[in-house]
Amino acid sequence: MRWVFLVVLVLVAAVVLDLGLLASAMLALVGLMLISRFLARSWITNIEATRECNRTEAEIGQSIAFVMTLRNRGRLPIAWVLVEEMLPRAAITSRPPRIEVKGRRLAVAMLGPFGRKTLNYQLHFAMRGYYQVGPLVLETGDLFGLHRRFRIATDPVYVMVYPKVVPLPGYDLASRRPIGEIRLTHRLFEDPTRIAGVRAYQTGDPLNRVHWAATARTGTLHSKVYDASTIAGATILLDFHRDSYPARNEPGRSELAVTAAVALANAVSLTGQPIGLITNGRDAAERIRLRDEIARQGPGLRADRAAIHRTAAMREDDDRLRPLIVPAGRGPETFARIREVMARVELSDALSFDRLVIEAESRMPRDATVVAVLAHVTPETAAALGRLKRQGFAVSVVLLAFDEIERIDGAGPLIAHGLAVRAVSDENELHGFCELQFVTPL
């Protein structure tokens, strides 16, 4: 608008001072500016863009194809339009990159009257995560560069990449529970080979439960009472606080933590036992701007690229103080839920691990083994887990340590509190996880 005001001011001065050449030049400039503004607005409003993808879920190492289609709905040809598919900057620039782009997600196209153009590219996902793809941003303007217009053309799509599942054949969490350490409060299922006592017969008891000797001795029907199975499942406590994962080992250490948690959950789930998950990480889905927030902005004409990028980007802030919890349950549905949460979990700086233990203590079944997956051990962390053990929980620790010094420094405080520790340095050690015993406290 300042340029328009300046041009009008010079034109008025030229007319007053009877400067015909300058007045003609200003009139030509005003006409050029009006035509340029009309073309820029007409082109950006007449472009229609769509995006198609073959799926929105993938495994690590897989690729997803995207097809962008541009259409000119007007009678005027569009001299140029810049098409950009927005992607998470951190996922592309990280080393190694979490996403690799194959093809053109940024291209310049020309469209004739009612013309159409198709662009293709693929995204290769090297790490698990929850990624925002899009929205599709369009930029066009006049041929002289006097006016540029930007527009959000499509809603974003969200791709979930699941963490890998490392098998742990034969792994038994409950076999290391000392006899008499806890008393089962929930009988998950009974072991018919272990008779705990006799009670009066109740309607509905099957005949194979009838204790015939007690019935003959007392003259009334009595039924057997069986002990509950010694395996009561597990609750995984995953520390995903940002301070526990130094930048020099990222993203390797955090990815190993997720892989270890998923492997343990899968091993327990396959035995038919209940498995639950509690973590202080944040859910990536909670950081994403709501789709209706973008939809309310409609075509979203903008004159500033930075403004439109801020509008379409994901939120980076997170003030969540509540843990992510998957309640203990059996079957593939519970494991699928845990794997989904592990695909979206991100490092957070809100809730420390010792506060997580306090927050989640009342939600953990006492019959289940508590398996803590830790990348860094502080005195507060060791004290919180030691308190769980003194309260009757069976507690084991999986320590992510990349060298011998880290193993000693991390395991020492835990063993001092009487906790069993198993150190893991890479994914290969997970394959032999069940072959090595936990480090038992002295």
C-alpha positions, 0 to 999 in steps of 0.5 A: 500500500505504501508503493501505491500511495507513493505512485499516486503522490508522484502522479498528482505532483506531475499533474500539478507541475504539468510534467506530462512525461512523468505523469504518463509514466506514473499512469503506466505504472499504476496500470501495470500494478493493477493488472499484476494484482489482478493476475496474481489474485486470479491465478491463485484462486483458480488453482485447484490442488489435490493429494493422494497417497496409497496408505497412512501406516508403514513399517520402518524401511517402507516407502509411501507414494504421493501424487499431487494434481494441479488444475487450472479452473480459469480461462486465463493461462497461469504463467507459473505456480510453485508447489511445495509439500511441507514436511517436518524439518527436524525429520529431514535435517536430522542425522541420519534423516528420519525421512528421505524424499525420492522425487520432487516435493517442490516444483514449478509448473505452468498451466494452460486454460483449464490445464492439469499437471501431475507431480509424484514423489515418495517418502522413505521412512527410516525411523518410527514416528508420527509424521505430518505430511503437508499441507500443500502450499501454492505460490504464484504471482505476476511476471514482474514480481510486483505481487506474490500470493500464497495459499494452503491448498490441502489439509495435511495427512499424518503417517504413522511408522511403527517401531520394529518388533524384536522377538525374545523367544522364551523370555519369562518375567515372572520366573525370577520373582522370589517365592513369597515376595507378593501376594496375588490380589487378582486371580488372572487364571488358576493352575489346576495342578496346585490346590490351595484349599477347599470351600463349600460347593457353589452353584455352577461349579463343574464336577471336576472341581468337586473334592470327593474326599472332603465331601465324603468326610463331611457329608456335604459337597465341597469344591477345590480352590486352586492357586493362581498362576505364578505368571502375572504379566508385566507393566513397562515403565519407560523413562522418556525424559529429555534429560535422560537422553544426551544429544550426542547419542541421539536418536540412537538411544531413544530408538533403542529404548522404544525397541526394547519396550516393544520387544518386552511387550510383545514377549509378554503378550505372546505368553497370554499374560497381561501387559501394560505401559506407562511413560513420561514421554509426550504423544506426537498427535497432541502437538499437531494443530487440529485439522479444523483450525486449518480448514477454517482458514479456507483458501488462506491467501497470504502475502508472506511465506513465513506466515503461511509456514507458521500456520501449517506447521506442527506445534513444538510446545508441550506442557503435558504433565500427565503420563501416557498410560496403556492399561494392562490387558491381554491379547493382540489388541493391547499389544497393538495399542502399545505399539501405536503409542510407541510409534508416536511417543517423543521425548518430553521435558515435563515429567521426571521419572521419579514423579512418574512413578509417584503418579502411576503407582496407584494405576499399576497392578501389584500382581504384575512385574514392573519392568523399568526401561532406563537410559540414565539413572539418578539417585531419585530414580533409584530411590523411586524404584527401590520404594516400589520394591519395598512396597511389594512390587516385583521390579526389574530394570533394563538399563540402556548403556553404551559402554562399561562406564555407563553400565557401572554408573547406572547399575550401582545405585539400582543394585544398592536398592536391591533391584535386578538389572539387565544392561543392553547396548544395542539391538543385537543384545535384545535378540539374546535377552532371554539367554542372560540372567538379570544382574542380581543384587548382592 
